[in-house]
Structure formats: structure tokens, C-alpha cells
Amino acid sequence: HESEDALADLVYVRALVYFGEEVARAGQLSHLGRYVDAVLDLSPRFRDAYKWAGVVTMYNTGEIRRAEVEASIHYLRRGVEAFPEDAELTYMLGFNLYFELPQLLADDPARERAREEGVEELRRAAELGGGPEYLPLAVASLLTGRGNRQLAYTHLASVYSQIKDDDLREQIRI
């Protein structure tokens, strides 16, 4: 494992350089996926590589298109699978599924499935303590808007004890 982890580190550093060079010259990033796959195949427990891949595959030199969002979702899914209790990766996945991907799906039936999965990942992220402080209320609002009032109530009850912000706790208590 140590030799694979060391090699993954080297490939990751090379991927960072590649990404920087391509962004600096508004390149196509055509090899980015190969770099990310190599890093994660060598070291599947390289948590920061999942986060990095979730960002750079989507937010880079060009317009955000469906393929870029789906690549980001792919790497974030792998990250959540490797780290199921990771609130940050779960939040990122939920955000992409609920907000980013549906914008690009128009009338595609996959739009609603993405939103359903997205709200569930956002709910899990809130329960894990991830995302912005207002995430528990935002998730409750999304659930209520989708006709899941009881699930919204259950969600708020489950995260209430974790919330440290007194104003937010008061809003939930009301």
C-alpha cells in the first residue's frame, strides 16, 4: 500500500500541475479524467483526491455542461462510497445532484430522479453535520416543497441536537 500511495501522490501532484497549466492557457483538460482515475485506482482512500476531482471536473476552463457535472458526480459518488460518513463529500454530491445537474436536463425524466437523490444526499449531509449552517432548514424546505412534510419534520428532529447556532435552533423549535 505504501508504494501505491506514494505513486498516487506523485500522479496527484502531476495532475495538479497539468490542471494549472491547462487552466492558464484555457486548455481542454482532455487528460484530467485519466489522471484522476489513476490517482484513485492507486489509492482509493485518498479522500482529498475525491474532493478535488469533484470540483475540477466541473469548474474549470469552460462552460459547465452535462458531461462535466456527471463526471463530478461520478467522482463524488466514489468518494462517498469510500467515505460514507464524510459530510463534505456527501454535501457536494447532494448539491450537484439537486442543483447543478437538473439545470442541464430540461424536460429529461432524469431531472426528477437527480433531484430526489440530491435531496436525500443533502439530508444525509445535514445529519452528518456538513454543509452550511442553514442546511437543515434548507433540506426541510426542499422536502416540504416536494410534499414530504413528515420527512421534513423527522429530519429537523434528528438534526436539532447537533445544531450549535442558537438562532437556527430557535427557528427549528418554532
Disulfide bonds with the S-S distance in Angstrom:
none
